[in-house]
């Protein structure tokens, strides 16, 4: 089962969709509201969860600061609507769900790039 932590920037609709898809989801807005990105990343590592986010600061933490992570799933969408996030989450989960843990994944409407770490 894929273990995820969904950042507040991504929204509750995505968290609920992922739960409904069988993922073990911690929603930051429910459990640690307003937590900073470094704390979310540390929590995700301790819990062995992939961070699902719209916040590119997680890329900064991983690539520039060299922070350890258990996986990051970053939405970089032109259409930031909840419906589009849900659509792209479903596509990514269905095609690449098993590859998300331990990888840095960037999802756009045109591409899904997975970089194993």
URBEL-V649810 format. One record per residue. RES is the residue in one small letter. SS is DSSP state (H for helix, E for strand, C for the rest). BURIAL is + if it has 9 or more other ideal C-beta (glycine too) atoms within 8 Angstrom, else -. Layout:
# URBEL-V649810
((RES/SS/BURIAL) (RES/SS/BURIAL))
This chain:
# URBEL-V649810
((x/C/-) (x/C/+) (x/E/+) (x/E/+) (x/E/+) (x/E/+) (x/C/+) (x/C/-) (x/C/-) (x/C/+) (x/C/+) (x/H/-) (x/H/+) (x/H/+) (x/H/+) (x/H/-) (x/H/+) (x/H/+) (x/H/-) (x/H/-) (x/C/-) (x/C/-) (x/C/+) (x/E/-) (x/E/+) (x/E/+) (x/E/+) (x/H/+) (x/H/-) (x/H/-) (x/H/-) (x/C/-) (x/C/-) (x/C/-) (x/C/+) (x/C/-) (x/H/+) (x/H/-) (x/H/+) (x/H/+) (x/H/+) (x/H/-) (x/H/+) (x/H/+) (x/H/+) (x/H/-) (x/H/+) (x/C/-) (x/C/+) (x/E/+) (x/E/+) (x/E/+) (x/E/+) (x/C/+) (x/C/+) (x/C/-) (x/H/-) (x/H/+) (x/H/+) (x/H/+) (x/H/+) (x/H/+) (x/H/-) (x/H/-) (x/C/-) (x/C/-) (x/C/-) (x/C/-) (x/C/+) (x/C/+) (x/C/+) (x/E/+) (x/E/+) (x/E/+) (x/E/+) (x/C/-) (x/C/+) (x/C/-) (x/C/-) (x/C/-) (x/C/-) (x/H/-) (x/H/-) (x/H/+) (x/H/+) (x/H/+) (x/H/-) (x/H/+) (x/H/+) (x/H/+) (x/H/+) (x/H/+) (x/H/+) (x/H/-) (x/H/-) (x/H/+) (x/H/+) (x/H/-) (x/H/+) (x/C/+) (x/C/+) (x/C/-) (x/E/+) (x/E/+) (x/E/+) (x/E/+) (x/E/+) (x/C/+) (x/C/-) (x/C/-) (x/C/-) (x/E/+) (x/E/-) (x/E/+) (x/E/-) (x/E/-) (x/C/-))
